[in-house]
């Protein structure tokens, strides 16, 4: 069984050695352990530090593309190189890499498709009481949206089986954490949780400026994913709510008309019509979203089959062969040898092939 530990990095020259030193060299049930660095547009010596520790697998972004894109590109590289399990950790040494062995065991034994490290946020000393509260509420919201029971839905310390990655589709540009849980929950994947502790804080988060920005972006991702999988719960509820609210001014107007005073209360009729139109629009959106959900299910099934063919053993790249591509660093560009250009994407990302 082949394991890839992917580490998204953005200027992690100082903390990356701590991460690489603590990644286990041997894990029960795992035959091969490979480390993959996703350089998300770093301007420091992140890549040089990684190479000095013997890392041979890299995905380069010529500019900062964000955590979600880094995750997607890292997964694509790992699957092309025959990964059976992909573990995602951070380059700031937030997570205890020595617990990777515990993280992958449920997948190795076939009892889980995805395993998430529970940071036990209520015990983290550098989290303020407000942040601890928001982390708990956020996990509850994600669990409601995805039908899961996870204590720490925002944790990025995760292990994914090969089959689960075939079925997950990350479309958000902010963070994959919430989206993949909601998708996995609705697709009936087996999700497990392993209690871990976090390392001392090394720097401020670069994913968001403050907790309110994080809450806003996470809320958007959760709502988008929830509507994607449960349009009936959203639009049917809104449609019925508007319909009930529309009946109130209509009934009021009819009562006033019966007693002969309706002429002075036309605004009740106008409000009722407006709410009724809102209700009809919600029911129309329900029909459209249901059709889109059916179409999305068919597309996702096609994508899953396509990935199974794309990452079939005969199409995989041998991960034991050292990568020959070496980026020439410059503040605004990366230079890649011609034989590695077939991994280049149009949007400025480059997959470093062996």
VMD Tcl script that draws the C-alpha trace (Angstrom):
set ca {
  {0.00 0.00 0.00}
  {1.38 3.36 -1.06}
  {0.93 6.50 1.06}
  {1.46 10.09 -0.08}
  {1.74 12.81 2.57}
  {1.04 16.11 0.86}
  {2.15 19.38 2.43}
  {0.76 22.63 0.95}
  {3.36 25.37 1.47}
  {3.45 29.13 1.12}
  {6.76 30.50 2.41}
  {7.28 27.76 5.00}
  {11.08 27.88 5.02}
  {11.24 28.17 8.82}
  {8.65 25.59 9.83}
  {8.92 23.00 7.05}
  {11.94 21.23 8.63}
  {9.83 20.56 11.74}
  {7.16 18.97 9.55}
  {9.48 16.83 7.46}
  {11.48 15.60 10.46}
  {8.36 14.32 12.22}
  {6.75 12.45 9.31}
  {7.02 8.71 10.09}
  {9.41 6.65 7.99}
  {7.56 3.39 8.64}
  {3.85 2.74 9.24}
  {2.19 -0.64 9.86}
  {0.29 -1.76 6.77}
  {2.02 0.80 4.52}
  {4.67 -0.38 2.06}
  {5.80 3.00 0.69}
  {5.71 6.50 2.17}
  {6.23 9.47 -0.15}
  {6.22 13.16 0.74}
  {4.70 15.61 -1.73}
  {5.32 19.36 -1.43}
  {2.80 21.69 -3.07}
  {4.64 24.98 -3.50}
  {1.82 27.52 -3.71}
  {3.88 30.40 -5.10}
  {6.48 30.62 -2.34}
  {9.10 33.37 -2.58}
  {11.49 32.01 0.05}
  {13.64 28.84 0.20}
  {10.76 26.43 0.82}
  {11.63 24.22 -2.15}
  {15.36 24.18 -1.37}
  {14.65 23.19 2.24}
  {12.39 20.37 1.07}
  {15.01 19.07 -1.36}
  {17.64 19.13 1.40}
  {15.44 16.67 3.32}
  {15.31 14.34 0.33}
  {11.84 15.23 -0.93}
  {11.48 14.19 -4.58}
  {7.84 14.99 -5.33}
  {6.72 18.55 -6.01}
  {3.78 20.41 -7.51}
  {4.62 24.03 -8.36}
  {2.23 26.98 -8.60}
  {3.77 30.00 -10.30}
  {1.52 32.21 -8.15}
  {-0.58 31.73 -5.06}
  {-3.65 29.65 -5.96}
  {-5.09 28.99 -2.50}
  {-5.57 25.98 -0.28}
  {-8.41 24.36 -2.22}
  {-6.50 24.39 -5.51}
  {-3.36 23.15 -3.79}
  {-5.32 20.23 -2.37}
  {-6.80 19.35 -5.76}
  {-3.47 19.52 -7.59}
  {-1.74 17.53 -4.86}
  {-4.38 14.81 -5.01}
  {-4.11 14.66 -8.81}
  {-0.33 14.22 -8.58}
  {-0.56 11.59 -5.85}
  {-3.16 9.53 -7.69}
  {-1.13 9.66 -10.90}
  {1.77 8.23 -8.92}
  {-0.26 5.35 -7.53}
  {-1.30 6.63 -4.11}
  {-3.63 4.31 -2.19}
  {-3.95 6.79 0.69}
  {-3.39 10.55 0.69}
  {-2.75 12.38 3.95}
  {-3.01 16.16 4.01}
  {-1.12 18.16 6.63}
  {0.07 21.78 6.90}
  {3.48 23.34 6.35}
  {3.24 25.45 9.52}
  {3.64 22.37 11.75}
  {0.23 22.82 13.34}
  {-0.52 19.10 13.27}
  {1.41 16.22 14.91}
  {2.84 14.37 11.93}
  {3.89 11.49 14.17}
  {0.15 10.65 14.46}
  {-0.13 9.98 10.72}
  {0.18 6.27 11.54}
  {-2.95 6.43 13.72}
  {-4.72 8.55 11.12}
  {-4.35 6.02 8.30}
  {-5.04 2.81 10.26}
  {-8.86 2.88 9.83}
  {-8.31 3.11 6.05}
  {-5.64 0.41 6.08}
  {-8.02 -1.92 7.92}
  {-10.93 -1.03 5.61}
  {-13.17 0.50 8.30}
  {-13.18 4.08 6.96}
  {-12.90 6.01 3.70}
  {-11.90 9.32 5.30}
  {-10.26 9.94 8.67}
  {-10.11 13.41 10.24}
  {-7.83 14.44 13.08}
  {-9.86 15.90 15.94}
  {-7.76 18.77 17.33}
  {-9.89 18.88 20.49}
  {-10.22 22.62 19.99}
  {-11.53 23.27 23.50}
  {-8.08 22.31 24.84}
  {-6.03 24.53 22.48}
  {-4.51 27.25 24.64}
  {-3.98 29.88 21.90}
  {-7.64 29.71 20.81}
  {-9.74 32.44 22.39}
  {-13.06 31.44 24.05}
  {-14.91 33.07 21.13}
  {-12.91 31.09 18.58}
  {-13.51 27.85 20.48}
  {-17.24 28.60 20.51}
  {-17.28 29.37 16.79}
  {-15.31 26.20 16.02}
  {-17.88 24.14 17.93}
  {-20.84 25.86 16.28}
  {-19.20 25.55 12.85}
  {-18.72 21.81 13.31}
  {-22.37 21.44 14.33}
  {-23.50 23.33 11.22}
  {-21.33 21.16 8.96}
  {-22.61 18.01 10.66}
  {-26.18 19.18 10.10}
  {-25.49 19.97 6.44}
  {-23.66 16.72 5.76}
  {-25.48 14.34 8.09}
  {-22.23 13.54 9.91}
  {-21.09 13.42 13.54}
  {-17.62 14.94 13.62}
  {-16.18 16.84 16.60}
  {-13.79 18.95 14.48}
  {-15.05 19.50 10.95}
  {-12.55 22.31 10.22}
  {-9.45 20.21 10.83}
  {-7.14 19.96 7.81}
  {-5.26 16.95 9.19}
  {-6.91 14.23 7.14}
  {-6.43 10.91 5.41}
  {-8.34 9.94 2.27}
  {-8.58 6.56 0.60}
  {-8.02 6.32 -3.12}
  {-11.66 5.40 -3.76}
  {-12.98 8.37 -1.75}
  {-10.87 10.79 -3.80}
  {-12.42 9.38 -6.98}
  {-15.83 10.48 -5.68}
  {-15.01 13.90 -4.23}
  {-15.12 17.08 -6.32}
  {-13.68 20.29 -4.86}
  {-15.18 23.36 -6.56}
  {-14.69 26.04 -3.90}
  {-11.71 28.40 -4.09}
  {-11.39 28.98 -0.34}
  {-10.95 25.71 1.58}
  {-11.83 22.14 0.78}
  {-12.42 21.13 4.43}
  {-16.15 21.84 4.79}
  {-17.05 20.95 1.22}
  {-15.49 17.49 1.23}
  {-17.20 16.57 4.52}
  {-20.64 17.57 3.25}
  {-20.06 15.71 -0.02}
  {-18.77 12.62 1.77}
  {-21.72 12.65 4.15}
  {-24.29 12.79 1.38}
  {-22.45 10.15 -0.63}
  {-22.59 7.81 2.36}
  {-18.83 7.49 2.79}
  {-17.47 6.13 6.05}
  {-15.89 8.99 7.99}
  {-13.91 8.37 11.16}
  {-12.25 10.73 13.62}
  {-9.01 10.35 15.58}
  {-8.26 12.56 18.60}
  {-4.95 14.41 18.25}
  {-3.22 17.35 19.90}
  {-1.80 20.36 18.09}
  {1.74 21.70 18.16}
  {2.52 25.18 19.52}
  {1.48 28.02 17.24}
  {4.24 29.11 14.83}
  {2.55 31.91 12.89}
  {-0.78 33.54 12.08}
  {-3.03 31.88 9.51}
  {-2.51 32.97 5.90}
  {-5.84 31.51 4.80}
  {-7.89 34.35 6.31}
  {-7.24 37.75 7.91}
  {-9.49 37.26 10.93}
  {-12.05 34.84 12.29}
  {-14.96 36.83 10.88}
  {-13.62 36.49 7.35}
  {-13.15 32.79 7.99}
  {-16.73 32.49 9.26}
  {-18.09 34.34 6.22}
  {-16.23 32.28 3.64}
  {-16.90 29.02 5.44}
  {-20.58 29.90 5.66}
  {-20.72 30.50 1.91}
  {-19.06 27.14 1.22}
  {-21.42 25.32 3.59}
  {-24.53 26.96 2.15}
  {-23.45 26.27 -1.43}
  {-22.77 22.62 -0.68}
  {-26.01 22.23 1.30}
  {-28.12 23.69 -1.52}
  {-26.26 21.48 -3.99}
  {-27.27 18.29 -2.17}
  {-30.53 19.31 -0.48}
  {-32.35 21.83 -2.69}
  {-35.71 20.52 -1.48}
  {-34.95 21.38 2.12}
  {-34.06 24.96 1.16}
  {-36.47 25.99 -1.59}
  {-39.47 23.98 -0.39}
  {-39.14 25.46 3.10}
  {-38.76 29.00 1.73}
  {-41.68 28.50 -0.67}
  {-44.01 27.30 2.08}
  {-42.85 30.09 4.40}
  {-43.61 32.78 1.82}
  {-46.94 31.12 1.03}
  {-48.00 31.13 4.69}
  {-46.87 34.74 5.09}
  {-48.82 35.66 1.95}
  {-52.03 34.23 3.40}
  {-51.89 36.58 6.38}
  {-52.39 39.88 4.49}
  {-54.80 38.16 2.06}
  {-56.99 36.94 4.92}
  {-56.75 40.34 6.57}
  {-57.86 42.04 3.36}
  {-60.77 39.60 2.90}
  {-61.93 40.23 6.47}
  {-61.74 43.99 5.94}
  {-63.58 43.67 2.65}
  {-66.31 41.64 4.38}
  {-66.84 44.38 6.95}
  {-66.69 47.05 4.26}
  {-63.31 48.68 5.04}
  {-61.06 47.07 2.43}
  {-60.71 50.22 0.36}
  {-58.38 51.80 2.90}
  {-56.08 48.74 3.19}
  {-54.91 47.98 -0.35}
  {-51.35 47.69 0.98}
  {-52.30 44.33 2.53}
  {-53.25 43.05 -0.91}
  {-50.00 44.35 -2.43}
  {-47.89 42.70 0.31}
  {-49.76 39.42 -0.14}
  {-49.16 39.44 -3.89}
  {-45.44 40.16 -3.39}
  {-45.08 37.27 -0.92}
  {-47.04 34.99 -3.22}
  {-44.71 35.82 -6.11}
  {-41.74 35.03 -3.85}
  {-43.32 31.68 -3.00}
  {-43.86 30.82 -6.67}
  {-40.25 31.76 -7.48}
  {-39.00 29.42 -4.72}
  {-41.07 26.55 -6.12}
  {-39.72 27.29 -9.61}
  {-36.16 27.27 -8.28}
  {-36.94 23.96 -6.57}
  {-37.85 22.36 -9.89}
  {-34.75 23.79 -11.60}
  {-32.40 22.77 -8.77}
  {-33.84 19.26 -8.73}
  {-33.12 18.90 -12.43}
  {-29.60 20.25 -11.89}
  {-29.04 17.81 -9.03}
  {-29.98 14.91 -11.27}
  {-27.63 16.17 -13.97}
  {-24.82 16.68 -11.43}
  {-25.22 13.12 -10.16}
  {-24.79 11.79 -13.70}
  {-21.77 14.02 -14.33}
  {-20.13 12.98 -11.06}
  {-20.66 9.31 -11.90}
  {-18.98 9.91 -15.26}
  {-16.10 11.72 -13.55}
  {-15.65 8.85 -11.12}
  {-15.41 6.35 -13.97}
  {-13.05 8.66 -15.86}
  {-10.74 8.94 -12.86}
  {-10.71 5.18 -12.46}
  {-9.45 4.92 -16.03}
  {-7.10 7.92 -15.80}
  {-5.40 6.64 -12.65}
  {-5.40 2.97 -13.63}
  {-2.12 1.12 -12.87}
  {-1.01 1.12 -16.51}
  {-1.29 4.94 -16.60}
  {0.51 5.61 -13.33}
  {3.97 7.10 -12.98}
  {6.57 5.24 -10.93}
  {7.02 7.32 -7.74}
  {10.36 5.68 -6.94}
  {12.01 7.41 -9.91}
  {13.37 10.80 -8.70}
  {11.85 13.85 -10.33}
  {14.10 15.39 -12.96}
  {12.32 18.74 -13.20}
  {13.90 21.54 -11.21}
  {12.29 24.97 -11.08}
  {14.54 27.97 -11.72}
  {13.33 30.47 -9.15}
  {12.48 34.04 -10.05}
  {10.08 36.47 -8.31}
  {7.60 36.31 -11.18}
  {8.20 33.04 -13.01}
  {9.26 29.43 -12.84}
  {11.20 27.76 -15.62}
  {10.44 24.10 -16.30}
  {12.33 21.70 -18.57}
  {10.48 20.75 -21.78}
  {9.93 17.13 -20.72}
  {7.87 18.33 -17.74}
  {5.69 20.73 -19.71}
  {3.00 18.15 -20.32}
  {1.94 18.68 -16.70}
  {1.50 22.43 -17.11}
  {-1.97 23.88 -16.69}
  {-3.21 26.96 -18.49}
  {-3.94 28.82 -15.26}
  {-0.38 28.94 -14.04}
  {0.00 25.63 -12.22}
  {2.56 23.02 -13.00}
  {2.52 19.38 -11.99}
  {6.12 18.20 -11.57}
  {6.23 14.83 -13.24}
  {8.73 12.09 -12.64}
}
mol new
graphics top color blue
foreach p $ca { graphics top sphere $p radius 0.5 }
foreach p [lrange $ca 0 end-1] q [lrange $ca 1 end] { graphics top cylinder $p $q radius 0.2 }
display resetview
